Amino acid sequence: TAWAVDYDMWNMYGFRADKPIALPFFDDPNAQCAPYAVYMLNLARKQILTATCTVIGNEFIQAGEVYYIEGYDLLFYATSVSHNFTYSSKL
């Protein structure tokens, strides 16, 4: 048996008891059950945490990469990227 709890999400959205997941082929709680519980928790987080971000001056951002946003202390996965370049000449 293993549990994975995100207390911040619990505080923000309330507790939701899900049905237990039976995995009869898992026999080691620390090496198998706990990482799987964290994986399931991360899947739940994916459905809650989405964002749109504008980054100025970095042409190396690309879809499929994971980026750390320091202001939020979170990792985000870039699903799409749009570049915009405007050149103006002042004479």
Secondary structure, DSSP 8 states (H G I E B T S, - for coil): ------HHHHHHH----------TT---IIIIIHHHHHHHHHHHHHHH-------SS-TT--TT-EEEETTTTEEEE--------------
